[in-house]
Amino acid sequence: MNDLIKIDVDGNLYVSSLTVSEEFGRRHDNVLTSIRDLIASRHLGALDFKESSYRSKQNKEMPCILLSHRGFLISMPYIGGEKSKDGQVRLVDSFIEKSEELERLRAIKYAVLESPAEWEKRFVDRFYQALGKMTNLPFAGHIGGTPALFGKITKDWVYRVALDDEIYQAAKERAGSAHKIHQVLSDSALRRVEKQMDEITTLANSCVDYQDFIARCSRMYGVKGQLRIIYPAAA
């Protein structure tokens, strides 16, 4: 369904009049006439459409019109065609689906850096000290590394609560094996991670043991990795 709706170079969603004609079961020249009537009457504004062209099966350059989401919704009742009802449903659903996909891509782009930043210490000792106290596992200032359980806690209850799951996966892939996840996060994403780290530090210090910690985290945060998507408006 997503192939029906495209994204232009500026990141805007559009549908071609050619696609509309195919989905609505109406001749393309008639679809163009209906759209041009709306343009002439100024019911479609400059941001609602864009003149374009396509190559026909005979390799001729033919005119078409690209409609924005708003432009399509305005034009829909005036186009008609033997499959218009089915076509409307498919294209409206496709716009919604593509819009959600675009928002996810924008969220990832906003939260994940194109290339890793230089390493700097982000997870402070008091965080690991709290985990050591709560789990009764040793922490000696990173000498010889930290217990594997600390990494699991960091993943499950810091990163995957602070970050939407798709952002976490994108950051993990971008970091690879050569970098830490925090090196590929934007400032806004890092602030969320650090805030969550502070919450987990406080929580761990107040827990009797690891089972108590897991029970409290589950009550507070629900299923891991299903919270907060980061959008520019949150900055």
CORMOMO-V944485 format. One record per backbone hydrogen bond with DSSP energy under -0.5 kcal/mol. CO is the residue of the C=O (numbers start at 1). NH is the residue of the N-H. If there is no record, write none. Layout:
co=(CO CO)
nh=(NH NH)
//
This chain:
co=(1 2 6 8 12 14 15 16 17 18 19 20 21 21 24 25 27 28 29 30 31 32 33 34 35 36 37 38 38 39 43 45 45 48 50 52 54 54 56 60 60 62 64 65 65 66 67 68 69 70 71 72 73 75 75 76 76 81 83 84 85 86 87 88 89 90 91 92 93 94 95 96 97 98 99 100 101 102 103 104 105 106 107 108 111 122 124 124 125 126 127 128 129 130 131 132 132 140 142 142 147 147 148 149 150 151 152 153 154 154 155 158 158 159 160 160 164 165 166 167 168 169 170 171 172 175 175 180 181 182 183 184 186 187 188 189 190 191 192 193 194 195 196 197 198 199 200 201 202 203 203 204 209 210 211 212 213 214 215 216 217 218 223 225 229 231 232)
nh=(4 5 14 11 8 6 67 20 21 22 23 24 25 26 83 82 31 32 33 34 35 36 37 38 39 40 41 43 44 42 45 48 49 68 66 64 56 62 59 56 62 54 52 17 67 50 15 72 73 74 75 76 77 78 79 79 80 84 87 88 89 90 91 92 93 94 95 96 97 98 99 100 101 102 103 104 105 106 107 108 109 110 111 112 186 124 127 128 129 130 131 132 133 134 135 136 137 143 144 145 150 151 152 153 154 155 156 157 158 159 160 161 162 163 225 227 168 169 170 171 172 173 174 175 176 178 179 183 184 185 117 113 190 191 192 193 194 195 196 197 198 199 200 201 202 203 204 205 206 206 207 207 213 214 215 216 217 218 219 220 221 222 226 165 231 234 235)
//
